[in-house]
Amino acid sequence: GGSLDLARAYQETSQPKKCQQVIDQLWKKSVQYMKWYCSLDGSRFESAQRDCMIQTYILGQLLQLQDDINHEKGEQRDTELEAILKLYQAKGGRLNDY
């Protein structure tokens, strides 16, 4: 995460607008990845587990940042993340060990 570090730096230097822009870009990208992973079948989905866990970790970190700079948007994103994780787990995705 270079971009995640960038978002944190903007937050720490009180630049919420720039922080929000980075969060928005990263969130969109990670959500697209997760939806794509969840569209894979069988062994292709299995082999993507590690990447899914990385994206899940990134989304979790982004959610914390989001909550700090805009709680309302954080709650919306929390709901979106829960839906994606339910889809992921329904396909047999694991969340525990990243």
All heavy atoms as an XYZ file, in Angstrom:
800
protein
N       0.450     -1.153      0.000
C       0.000      0.000      0.000
C       0.529      1.354      0.000
O       0.278      2.079      0.946
N       1.212      1.760     -1.062
C       1.665      3.131     -1.175
C       0.529      4.137     -1.128
O       0.617      5.167     -0.463
N      -0.554      3.837     -1.816
C      -1.689      4.751     -1.839
C      -2.379      4.826     -0.490
O      -2.873      5.872     -0.088
C      -2.695      4.323     -2.909
O      -2.101      4.382     -4.176
N      -2.403      3.706      0.229
C      -2.977      3.689      1.571
C      -2.149      4.581      2.491
O      -2.683      5.357      3.282
C      -3.020      2.251      2.090
C      -3.819      1.957      3.346
C      -5.245      2.475      3.252
C      -3.827      0.455      3.599
N      -0.824      4.506      2.352
C       0.071      5.378      3.126
C      -0.168      6.846      2.774
O      -0.128      7.712      3.642
C       1.541      5.025      2.861
C       1.906      3.655      3.420
O       1.209      3.177      4.340
O       2.881      3.062      2.935
N      -0.412      7.108      1.500
C      -0.680      8.465      1.043
C      -1.964      8.994      1.685
O      -1.997     10.122      2.173
C      -0.803      8.482     -0.489
C      -1.008      9.844     -1.152
C       0.186     10.758     -0.897
C      -1.211      9.670     -2.650
N      -2.993      8.172      1.715
C      -4.258      8.577      2.340
C      -4.036      8.894      3.820
O      -4.539      9.891      4.331
C      -5.311      7.476      2.180
N      -3.250      8.045      4.493
C      -2.957      8.283      5.915
C      -2.194      9.589      6.108
O      -2.456     10.340      7.049
C      -2.136      7.127      6.483
C      -2.947      5.896      6.759
C      -2.151      4.891      7.582
N      -2.875      3.655      7.709
C      -2.507      2.514      7.136
N      -1.415      2.450      6.401
N      -3.214      1.423      7.303
N      -1.246      9.852      5.213
C      -0.454     11.087      5.310
C      -1.351     12.321      5.154
O      -1.214     13.292      5.896
C       0.644     11.099      4.249
N      -2.276     12.258      4.206
C      -3.208     13.377      4.028
C      -4.066     13.562      5.278
O      -4.361     14.676      5.691
C      -4.110     13.159      2.812
C      -3.444     13.439      1.484
C      -3.626     12.589      0.404
C      -2.649     14.570      1.304
C      -3.030     12.845     -0.830
C      -2.047     14.837      0.072
C      -2.240     13.972     -0.982
O      -1.657     14.232     -2.194
N      -4.483     12.441      5.872
C      -5.304     12.532      7.075
C      -4.495     13.159      8.217
O      -4.964     14.044      8.908
C      -5.801     11.150      7.499
C      -6.678     11.213      8.731
C      -6.749      9.900      9.486
O      -5.899      9.050      9.346
N      -7.769      9.773     10.304
N      -3.247     12.700      8.386
C      -2.403     13.173      9.481
C      -2.025     14.644      9.326
O      -1.750     15.321     10.300
C      -1.156     12.300      9.597
C      -1.459     10.920     10.165
C      -0.329      9.931      9.991
O       0.794     10.334      9.627
O      -0.569      8.730     10.223
N      -2.003     15.135      8.087
C      -1.643     16.532      7.854
C      -2.895     17.397      7.634
O      -2.830     18.464      7.033
C      -0.675     16.673      6.656
O      -1.272     16.071      5.509
C       0.659     16.023      6.954
N      -4.021     16.885      8.102
C      -5.296     17.613      8.036
C      -5.653     18.094      6.634
O      -5.929     19.265      6.401
C      -5.281     18.796      9.009
O      -5.084     18.336     10.319
N      -5.606     17.156      5.692
C      -6.035     17.446      4.314
C      -7.156     16.467      3.947
O      -6.968     15.588      3.105
C      -4.853     17.323      3.352
C      -3.734     18.316      3.632
C      -2.613     18.196      2.617
O      -2.795     18.489      1.437
N      -1.454     17.764      3.069
N      -8.326     16.626      4.591
C      -9.404     15.647      4.400
C      -9.895     15.511      2.963
O     -10.282     14.428      2.546
C     -10.521     16.147      5.324
C     -10.204     17.576      5.593
C      -8.715     17.702      5.502
N      -9.861     16.604      2.212
C     -10.334     16.545      0.825
C      -9.447     15.609     -0.011
O      -9.936     14.772     -0.758
C     -10.330     17.951      0.218
C     -11.477     18.230     -0.710
C     -11.475     19.684     -1.131
C     -12.787     20.035     -1.801
N     -12.900     21.463     -2.062
N      -8.128     15.786      0.129
C      -7.191     14.929     -0.611
C      -7.256     13.491     -0.103
O      -7.200     12.540     -0.878
C      -5.775     15.474     -0.513
C      -5.569     16.720     -1.347
C      -4.131     17.181     -1.331
C      -3.959     18.392     -2.237
N      -2.598     18.906     -2.234
N      -7.391     13.343      1.208
C      -7.521     12.014      1.799
C      -8.755     11.317      1.218
O      -8.680     10.156      0.822
C      -7.626     12.125      3.321
S      -7.739     10.542      4.171
N      -9.865     12.035      1.133
C     -11.107     11.471      0.602
C     -10.947     11.029     -0.845
O     -11.441      9.977     -1.239
C     -12.256     12.485      0.719
C     -13.615     11.912      0.352
C     -14.045     10.802      1.289
O     -14.232     11.019      2.471
N     -14.191      9.596      0.778
N     -10.229     11.824     -1.642
C     -10.011     11.463     -3.050
C      -9.252     10.140     -3.162
O      -9.613      9.279     -3.965
C      -9.220     12.564     -3.765
C     -10.023     13.828     -4.013
C      -9.176     14.967     -4.578
O      -7.955     14.992     -4.422
N      -9.826     15.918     -5.214
N      -8.217      9.978     -2.354
C      -7.425      8.746     -2.393
C      -8.269      7.570     -1.906
O      -8.264      6.494     -2.513
C      -6.121      8.884     -1.559
C      -5.353      7.569     -1.542
C      -5.242      9.996     -2.117
N      -9.022      7.782     -0.823
C      -9.899      6.718     -0.315
C     -10.889      6.294     -1.399
O     -11.085      5.100     -1.639
C     -10.659      7.171      0.952
C      -9.701      7.285      2.142
C     -11.795      6.198      1.280
C     -10.321      7.928      3.382
N     -11.509      7.273     -2.053
C     -12.509      6.966     -3.094
C     -11.907      6.116     -4.205
O     -12.514      5.139     -4.653
C     -13.097      8.251     -3.683
C     -14.022      8.982     -2.710
O     -14.436      8.384     -1.693
O     -14.329     10.164     -2.974
N     -10.710      6.482     -4.654
C     -10.046      5.736     -5.737
C      -9.719      4.309     -5.292
O      -9.996      3.347     -6.009
C      -8.750      6.435     -6.157
C      -8.970      7.730     -6.908
C      -7.668      8.501     -7.114
O      -6.657      8.246     -6.454
N      -7.693      9.460     -8.017
N      -9.115      4.182     -4.117
C      -8.721      2.863     -3.623
C      -9.934      1.988     -3.337
O      -9.931      0.796     -3.622
C      -7.889      2.995     -2.340
C      -6.456      3.457     -2.493
C      -5.812      3.633     -1.129
C      -5.660      2.451     -3.304
N     -10.962      2.588     -2.750
C     -12.177      1.842     -2.418
C     -12.788      1.259     -3.687
O     -13.101      0.073     -3.747
C     -13.173      2.763     -1.710
C     -14.385      2.020     -1.216
C     -15.562      1.832     -1.878
C     -14.519      1.344      0.042
N     -16.424      1.091     -1.111
C     -15.817      0.783      0.073
C     -13.685      1.168      1.145
C     -16.280      0.054      1.165
C     -14.158      0.441      2.231
C     -15.428     -0.108      2.230
N     -12.920      2.109     -4.698
C     -13.517      1.666     -5.968
C     -12.721      0.504     -6.568
O     -13.291     -0.495     -6.992
C     -13.561      2.850     -6.946
C     -14.256      2.546     -8.254
C     -14.296      3.768     -9.146
C     -14.905      3.423    -10.498
N     -14.821      4.524    -11.434
N     -11.405      0.653     -6.560
C     -10.539     -0.375     -7.133
C     -10.657     -1.697     -6.361
O     -10.822     -2.761     -6.963
C      -9.092      0.135     -7.106
C      -8.125     -0.652     -7.955
C      -6.815      0.101     -8.074
C      -5.679     -0.759     -7.593
N      -4.395     -0.087     -7.559
N     -10.598     -1.635     -5.037
C     -10.669     -2.850     -4.223
C     -12.031     -3.525     -4.315
O     -12.124     -4.745     -4.369
C     -10.329     -2.544     -2.760
O      -8.950     -2.280     -2.631
N     -13.098     -2.726     -4.360
C     -14.445     -3.284     -4.495
C     -14.579     -3.983     -5.853
O     -15.114     -5.089     -5.937
C     -15.531     -2.189     -4.306
C     -16.893     -2.661     -4.809
C     -15.620     -1.790     -2.840
N     -14.049     -3.362     -6.897
C     -14.098     -3.988     -8.235
C     -13.339     -5.311     -8.229
O     -13.802     -6.296     -8.812
C     -13.512     -3.042     -9.286
C     -14.442     -1.909     -9.645
C     -13.805     -0.889    -10.597
O     -12.582     -0.752    -10.658
N     -14.633     -0.161    -11.311
N     -12.163     -5.333     -7.591
C     -11.391     -6.577     -7.487
C     -12.210     -7.661     -6.788
O     -12.291     -8.790     -7.256
C     -10.109     -6.364     -6.672
C      -8.915     -5.905     -7.452
C      -8.173     -4.809     -7.018
C      -8.485     -6.568     -8.594
C      -7.054     -4.370     -7.713
C      -7.367     -6.138     -9.298
C      -6.650     -5.039     -8.854
O      -5.552     -4.611     -9.535
N     -12.797     -7.308     -5.645
C     -13.553     -8.301     -4.881
C     -14.734     -8.842     -5.681
O     -15.003    -10.041     -5.673
C     -14.036     -7.707     -3.549
C     -12.945     -7.498     -2.529
S     -12.065     -9.005     -2.036
C     -13.339     -9.829     -1.051
N     -15.429     -7.960     -6.387
C     -16.561     -8.415     -7.199
C     -16.075     -9.328     -8.326
O     -16.721    -10.327     -8.648
C     -17.339     -7.218     -7.755
C     -18.151     -6.519     -6.683
C     -18.928     -5.341     -7.238
C     -19.779     -4.708     -6.152
N     -20.446     -3.489     -6.592
N     -14.925     -8.993     -8.902
C     -14.368     -9.826     -9.965
C     -13.953    -11.190     -9.399
O     -14.290    -12.225     -9.978
C     -13.171     -9.119    -10.614
C     -12.534     -9.951    -11.688
C     -13.009    -10.177    -12.953
C     -11.307    -10.682    -11.588
N     -12.145    -11.000    -13.642
C     -11.096    -11.330    -12.829
C     -10.369    -10.856    -10.574
C      -9.984    -12.136    -13.074
C      -9.264    -11.652    -10.823
C      -9.080    -12.285    -12.064
N     -13.270    -11.188     -8.259
C     -12.869    -12.456     -7.633
C     -14.089    -13.325     -7.371
O     -14.061    -14.535     -7.579
C     -12.148    -12.221     -6.298
C     -10.773    -11.631     -6.412
C     -10.380    -10.591     -5.571
C      -9.854    -12.099     -7.346
C      -9.113    -10.031     -5.670
C      -8.587    -11.546     -7.448
C      -8.216    -10.510     -6.607
O      -6.963     -9.959     -6.696
N     -15.160    -12.694     -6.904
C     -16.372    -13.445     -6.579
C     -17.082    -13.975     -7.820
O     -17.956    -14.830     -7.715
C     -17.318    -12.592     -5.736
S     -16.708    -12.328     -4.052
N     -16.704    -13.483     -8.977
C     -17.305    -13.981    -10.217
C     -16.550    -15.197    -10.762
O     -17.015    -15.858    -11.683
C     -17.326    -12.878    -11.283
O     -16.027    -12.678    -11.826
N     -15.376    -15.481    -10.189
C     -14.579    -16.623    -10.647
C     -15.184    -17.927    -10.150
O     -15.894    -17.958     -9.158
C     -13.138    -16.510    -10.132
C     -12.342    -15.285    -10.579
C     -10.981    -15.257     -9.890
C     -12.169    -15.257    -12.090
N     -14.851    -19.010    -10.848
C     -15.380    -20.317    -10.456
C     -14.290    -21.258     -9.970
O     -13.135    -21.157    -10.386
C     -16.080    -20.970    -11.660
C     -17.365    -20.246    -12.042
O     -18.091    -19.829    -11.122
O     -17.615    -20.086    -13.245
N     -14.696    -22.165     -9.095
C     -13.863    -23.285     -8.680
C     -12.436    -22.968     -8.327
O     -12.149    -22.162     -7.451
N     -11.522    -23.598     -9.054
C     -10.098    -23.480     -8.731
C      -9.565    -22.071     -8.977
O      -8.626    -21.637     -8.308
C      -9.281    -24.491     -9.535
O      -9.406    -24.232    -10.914
N     -10.164    -21.354     -9.919
C      -9.731    -19.962    -10.158
C     -10.053    -19.116     -8.935
O      -9.258    -18.275     -8.526
C     -10.402    -19.394    -11.419
C      -9.852    -20.047    -12.687
C     -10.548    -19.546    -13.922
N     -10.252    -18.142    -14.161
C     -11.090    -17.300    -14.759
N     -12.258    -17.717    -15.190
N     -10.752    -16.048    -14.954
N     -11.237    -19.331     -8.342
C     -11.598    -18.608     -7.119
C     -10.671    -19.031     -5.977
O     -10.166    -18.188     -5.237
C     -13.063    -18.864     -6.752
C     -13.486    -18.178     -5.486
C     -13.759    -16.824     -5.479
C     -13.600    -18.887     -4.298
C     -14.144    -16.172     -4.303
C     -13.986    -18.253     -3.125
C     -14.258    -16.894     -3.128
N     -10.439    -20.328     -5.867
C      -9.542    -20.841     -4.814
C      -8.163    -20.194     -4.893
O      -7.599    -19.796     -3.886
C      -9.367    -22.368     -4.951
C     -10.257    -23.209     -4.076
C     -10.242    -22.831     -2.599
O      -9.166    -22.819     -1.972
O     -11.323    -22.553     -2.069
N      -7.630    -20.114     -6.098
C      -6.274    -19.577     -6.250
C      -6.220    -18.063     -6.030
O      -5.143    -17.489     -5.875
C      -5.691    -19.947     -7.619
O      -6.427    -19.328     -8.640
N      -7.373    -17.420     -5.976
C      -7.416    -15.968     -5.760
C      -7.593    -15.616     -4.279
O      -7.652    -14.442     -3.927
C      -8.560    -15.356     -6.579
N      -7.642    -16.622     -3.398
C      -7.904    -16.391     -1.977
C      -6.949    -15.376     -1.351
O      -7.375    -14.472     -0.648
C      -7.795    -17.709     -1.195
C      -8.905    -18.680     -1.485
C     -10.202    -18.309     -0.794
O     -10.240    -18.097      0.403
N     -11.257    -18.224     -1.552
N      -5.662    -15.538     -1.626
C      -4.685    -14.637     -1.011
C      -4.922    -13.191     -1.450
O      -4.890    -12.267     -0.635
C      -3.257    -15.093     -1.365
C      -2.195    -14.233     -0.736
C      -0.812    -14.882     -0.821
N       0.264    -13.916     -0.757
C       0.504    -13.104      0.264
N      -0.272    -13.115      1.317
N       1.517    -12.253      0.244
N      -5.179    -12.997     -2.740
C      -5.467    -11.652     -3.250
C      -6.736    -11.088     -2.608
O      -6.803     -9.902     -2.295
C      -5.631    -11.676     -4.774
C      -4.309    -11.933     -5.482
O      -3.256    -11.610     -4.908
O      -4.338    -12.462     -6.604
N      -7.734    -11.937     -2.423
C      -8.972    -11.505     -1.777
C      -8.693    -11.031     -0.357
O      -9.236    -10.020      0.082
C      -9.988    -12.643     -1.740
S     -10.734    -13.011     -3.328
N      -7.862    -11.770      0.357
C      -7.546    -11.396      1.727
C      -6.815    -10.055      1.780
O      -7.069     -9.236      2.661
C      -6.727    -12.493      2.408
C      -7.552    -13.714      2.717
S      -6.570    -14.946      3.572
C      -7.451    -16.429      3.137
N      -5.941     -9.828      0.813
C      -5.224     -8.541      0.738
C      -6.222     -7.407      0.490
O      -6.176     -6.370      1.156
C      -4.129     -8.586     -0.360
C      -3.001     -9.520      0.079
C      -3.592     -7.175     -0.651
C      -2.023     -9.898     -1.028
N      -7.129     -7.607     -0.455
C      -8.131     -6.579     -0.755
C      -9.037     -6.331      0.453
O      -9.397     -5.188      0.750
C      -8.976     -6.970     -1.976
C      -8.211     -7.035     -3.276
C      -7.450     -5.758     -3.604
O      -7.930     -4.658     -3.386
N      -6.250     -5.907     -4.129
N      -9.388     -7.396      1.163
C     -10.219     -7.270      2.363
C      -9.499     -6.452      3.426
O     -10.096     -5.587      4.081
C     -10.572     -8.671      2.911
O     -11.263     -9.400      1.900
C     -11.453     -8.581      4.136
N      -8.196     -6.701      3.559
C      -7.396     -5.938      4.519
C      -7.381     -4.450      4.128
O      -7.601     -3.578      4.959
C      -5.965     -6.491      4.570
C      -5.034     -5.640      5.391
C      -5.050     -5.697      6.783
C      -4.156     -4.747      4.784
C      -4.207     -4.907      7.546
C      -3.311     -3.946      5.540
C      -3.345     -4.030      6.919
O      -2.516     -3.230      7.673
N      -7.151     -4.177      2.853
C      -7.116     -2.794      2.353
C      -8.459     -2.111      2.610
O      -8.514     -0.988      3.107
C      -6.754     -2.746      0.849
C      -5.281     -3.155      0.655
C      -7.003     -1.355      0.263
C      -4.876     -3.386     -0.790
N      -9.555     -2.802      2.290
C     -10.884     -2.227      2.507
C     -11.118     -1.931      3.989
O     -11.686     -0.897      4.333
C     -11.970     -3.158      1.960
C     -12.079     -3.188      0.429
C     -12.913     -4.376     -0.037
C     -12.661     -1.887     -0.106
N     -10.647     -2.805      4.854
C     -10.786     -2.574      6.291
C     -10.024     -1.340      6.750
O     -10.524     -0.538      7.546
N      -8.805     -1.182      6.230
C      -7.992     -0.010      6.566
C      -8.641      1.270      6.044
O      -8.674      2.289      6.728
C      -6.581     -0.152      5.977
C      -5.777     -1.302      6.553
C      -5.502     -1.128      8.031
O      -4.931     -0.130      8.451
N      -5.939     -2.073      8.829
N      -9.142      1.205      4.816
C      -9.812      2.367      4.222
C     -11.050      2.746      5.018
O     -11.333      3.927      5.205
C     -10.208      2.074      2.765
C      -9.077      1.977      1.755
C      -9.615      1.512      0.410
C      -8.349      3.317      1.619
N     -11.760      1.733      5.488
C     -12.969      1.988      6.264
C     -12.639      2.752      7.545
O     -13.353      3.674      7.922
C     -13.660      0.661      6.580
C     -15.068      0.742      7.143
C     -15.993      1.510      6.208
C     -15.613     -0.659      7.370
N     -11.551      2.383      8.191
C     -11.128      3.105      9.406
C     -10.825      4.568      9.092
O     -11.256      5.465      9.813
C      -9.896      2.449     10.036
C     -10.201      1.151     10.731
C      -8.948      0.521     11.316
O      -7.819      0.903     11.012
N      -9.147     -0.466     12.163
N     -10.064      4.790      8.027
C      -9.750      6.165      7.615
C     -11.023      6.926      7.270
O     -11.200      8.071      7.668
C      -8.835      6.157      6.381
C      -7.339      5.991      6.596
C      -6.637      5.854      5.251
C      -6.780      7.179      7.358
N     -11.895      6.267      6.513
C     -13.145      6.893      6.082
C     -13.967      7.315      7.291
O     -14.509      8.413      7.331
C     -13.955      5.919      5.216
C     -15.242      6.495      4.672
C     -14.997      7.635      3.715
O     -14.688      7.427      2.556
N     -15.121      8.859      4.178
N     -14.039      6.440      8.259
C     -14.817      6.717      9.458
C     -14.265      7.925     10.211
O     -15.018      8.714     10.767
C     -14.823      5.474     10.354
C     -16.110      5.340     11.128
O     -17.179      5.672     10.580
O     -16.047      4.921     12.295
N     -12.946      8.076     10.194
C     -12.310      9.206     10.874
C     -12.622     10.542     10.207
O     -12.794     11.543     10.884
C     -10.780      9.033     10.927
C     -10.364      7.973     11.925
O     -11.197      7.582     12.777
O      -9.197      7.541     11.867
N     -12.668     10.549      8.867
C     -12.863     11.842      8.198
C     -14.311     12.125      7.827
O     -14.682     13.268      7.634
C     -11.946     12.021      6.957
C     -12.251     11.009      5.863
C     -10.476     11.985      7.350
C     -11.585     11.350      4.547
N     -15.138     11.070      7.713
C     -16.549     11.280      7.384
C     -17.325     10.061      7.870
O     -17.451      9.061      7.169
C     -16.714     11.477      5.873
C     -18.155     11.777      5.470
O     -19.106     11.375      6.141
N     -18.318     12.478      4.361
N     -17.841     10.171      9.084
C     -18.494      9.031      9.738
C     -19.696      8.515      8.944
O     -19.885      7.310      8.811
C     -18.903      9.401     11.166
C     -19.515      8.266     11.913
N     -18.782      7.156     12.287
C     -20.786      8.051     12.333
C     -19.577      6.312     12.914
N     -20.798      6.826     12.958
N     -20.482      9.432      8.396
C     -21.673      9.035      7.640
C     -21.289      8.186      6.417
O     -21.873      7.146      6.156
C     -22.434     10.286      7.205
C     -23.850     10.001      6.734
C     -24.608     11.295      6.440
O     -24.760     12.104      7.376
O     -25.016     11.477      5.282
N     -20.279      8.655      5.698
C     -19.811      7.907      4.530
C     -19.190      6.578      4.978
O     -19.287      5.569      4.288
C     -18.800      8.745      3.741
C     -18.633      8.282      2.309
C     -17.962      9.345      1.466
C     -18.007      8.936      0.007
N     -17.548      9.995     -0.880
N     -18.562      6.600      6.143
C     -17.988      5.379      6.704
C     -19.063      4.325      6.948
O     -18.857      3.146      6.668
N     -20.204      4.757      7.449
C     -21.299      3.816      7.701
C     -21.844      3.230      6.400
O     -22.156      2.047      6.326
C     -22.420      4.492      8.496
C     -22.023      4.725      9.942
C     -23.160      5.287     10.791
O     -24.181      5.742     10.233
O     -22.998      5.266     12.022
N     -21.949      4.059      5.363
C     -22.402      3.571      4.046
C     -21.423      2.530      3.515
O     -21.818      1.486      3.003
C     -22.494      4.725      3.045
C     -23.590      5.720      3.326
C     -23.480      6.972      2.455
O     -22.527      7.151      1.704
N     -24.461      7.852      2.578
N     -20.136      2.837      3.649
C     -19.117      1.924      3.130
C     -19.051      0.640      3.948
O     -18.762     -0.419      3.408
C     -17.771      2.633      3.078
C     -17.792      3.728      2.022
C     -16.447      3.948      1.401
N     -16.636      4.469      0.057
C     -15.945      5.478     -0.441
N     -15.039      6.091      0.278
N     -16.144      5.871     -1.683
N     -19.320      0.732      5.223
C     -19.346     -0.447      6.078
C     -20.426     -1.415      5.593
O     -20.198     -2.618      5.489
C     -19.602     -0.032      7.534
C     -19.458     -1.203      8.489
O     -18.540     -2.024      8.299
O     -20.265     -1.308      9.427
N     -21.588     -0.875      5.245
C     -22.686     -1.681      4.722
C     -22.288     -2.329      3.396
O     -22.551     -3.512      3.157
C     -23.951     -0.801      4.519
O     -24.271     -0.210      5.777
C     -25.122     -1.605      4.019
N     -21.620     -1.559      2.540
C     -21.162     -2.072      1.235
C     -20.144     -3.192      1.431
O     -20.218     -4.236      0.778
C     -20.541     -0.921      0.431
C     -20.201     -1.292     -0.994
C     -19.590     -0.131     -1.791
O     -19.433      0.982     -1.236
O     -19.258     -0.355     -2.960
N     -19.222     -2.998      2.361
C     -18.197     -4.005      2.633
C     -18.824     -5.283      3.175
O     -18.466     -6.381      2.749
C     -17.152     -3.460      3.613
C     -16.018     -4.415      4.011
C     -15.263     -4.933      2.792
C     -15.058     -3.736      4.980
N     -19.786     -5.161      4.075
C     -20.463     -6.344      4.627
C     -21.114     -7.160      3.519
O     -21.056     -8.388      3.525
C     -21.510     -5.933      5.655
C     -20.919     -5.632      7.020
C     -21.988     -5.258      8.042
O     -23.117     -5.813      7.970
O     -21.696     -4.414      8.902
N     -21.752     -6.484      2.574
C     -22.415     -7.174      1.463
C     -21.401     -7.934      0.607
O     -21.637     -9.079      0.213
C     -23.196     -6.176      0.613
N     -20.260     -7.298      0.336
C     -19.219     -7.938     -0.474
C     -18.641     -9.152      0.257
O     -18.436    -10.212     -0.332
C     -18.093     -6.938     -0.819
C     -18.612     -5.891     -1.801
C     -16.877     -7.648     -1.402
C     -17.721     -4.684     -1.934
N     -18.415     -9.009      1.553
C     -17.854    -10.110      2.334
C     -18.829    -11.280      2.442
O     -18.405    -12.438      2.424
C     -17.420     -9.632      3.726
C     -16.248     -8.654      3.728
C     -15.905     -8.232      5.146
C     -15.019     -9.237      3.032
N     -20.130    -10.983      2.507
C     -21.123    -12.064      2.527
C     -21.084    -12.841      1.214
O     -21.139    -14.065      1.207
C     -22.533    -11.491      2.753
C     -22.847    -11.256      4.206
C     -24.280    -10.785      4.377
C     -24.523    -10.416      5.828
N     -25.627     -9.481      6.006
N     -20.989    -12.104      0.117
C     -20.900    -12.722     -1.206
C     -19.642    -13.598     -1.288
O     -19.693    -14.743     -1.728
C     -20.863    -11.622     -2.282
C     -20.717    -12.038     -3.744
C     -21.954    -12.795     -4.218
C     -20.510    -10.796     -4.615
N     -18.530    -13.055     -0.837
C     -17.240    -13.744     -0.842
C     -17.299    -15.026      0.003
O     -16.893    -16.094     -0.439
C     -16.178    -12.773     -0.325
C     -14.824    -13.360     -0.075
C     -14.044    -13.847     -1.114
C     -14.307    -13.415      1.217
C     -12.781    -14.371     -0.877
C     -13.050    -13.941      1.467
C     -12.298    -14.421      0.417
O     -11.049    -14.945      0.654
N     -17.840    -14.906      1.205
C     -17.915    -16.064      2.092
C     -18.911    -17.098      1.577
O     -18.708    -18.294      1.753
C     -18.272    -15.630      3.510
C     -17.098    -14.931      4.188
C     -17.439    -14.461      5.592
O     -18.315    -13.623      5.763
N     -16.752    -14.996      6.578
N     -19.974    -16.644      0.927
C     -20.971    -17.566      0.358
C     -20.341    -18.455     -0.713
O     -20.763    -19.590     -0.919
C     -22.145    -16.786     -0.225
N     -19.313    -17.928     -1.373
C     -18.609    -18.723     -2.393
C     -17.550    -19.626     -1.779
O     -16.872    -20.359     -2.475
C     -17.935    -17.786     -3.408
C     -18.933    -17.180     -4.367
C     -18.281    -16.782     -5.661
C     -17.859    -17.959     -6.472
N     -17.697    -17.750     -7.879
N     -17.365    -19.517     -0.459
C     -16.371    -20.354      0.215
C     -15.099    -19.593      0.547
O     -14.083    -20.195      0.910
N     -15.133    -18.288      0.410
C     -13.960    -17.475      0.705
C     -13.652    -17.446      2.190
O     -14.559    -17.465      3.021
N     -12.374    -17.427      2.511
C     -11.925    -17.386      3.899
C     -11.451    -15.985      4.259
O     -10.895    -15.295      3.425
C     -10.771    -18.367      4.116
C     -11.155    -19.817      3.879
C      -9.984    -20.746      4.089
N      -8.827    -20.420      3.269
C      -8.646    -20.807      2.009
N      -9.563    -21.529      1.416
N      -7.561    -20.492      1.344
N     -11.652    -15.600      5.508
C     -11.273    -14.270      5.941
C     -10.233    -14.248      7.048
O      -9.653    -13.225      7.328
C     -12.503    -13.501      6.448
C     -13.494    -13.090      5.387
C     -14.717    -12.470      6.027
C     -12.865    -12.124      4.406
N     -10.017    -15.353      7.709
C      -9.260    -15.326      8.954
C      -7.788    -14.975      8.857
O      -7.340    -14.094      9.574
C      -9.443    -16.639      9.708
C      -9.353    -17.855      8.819
O      -9.089    -17.740      7.617
N      -9.592    -19.015      9.375
N      -7.010    -15.591      8.020
C      -5.554    -15.484      8.167
C      -4.845    -14.666      7.086
O      -4.143    -15.175      6.265
C      -4.924    -16.870      8.249
C      -5.381    -17.751      7.100
O      -6.232    -17.307      6.311
O      -4.887    -18.881      6.995
N      -5.026    -13.361      7.099
C      -4.215    -12.503      6.236
C      -3.275    -11.800      7.094
O      -2.429    -11.437      7.386
C      -5.055    -11.542      5.375
C      -5.987    -10.640      6.110
C      -5.520     -9.492      6.754
C      -7.345    -10.921      6.183
C      -6.377     -8.659      7.430
C      -8.198    -10.077      6.873
C      -7.708     -8.962      7.485
O      -8.547     -8.136      8.147
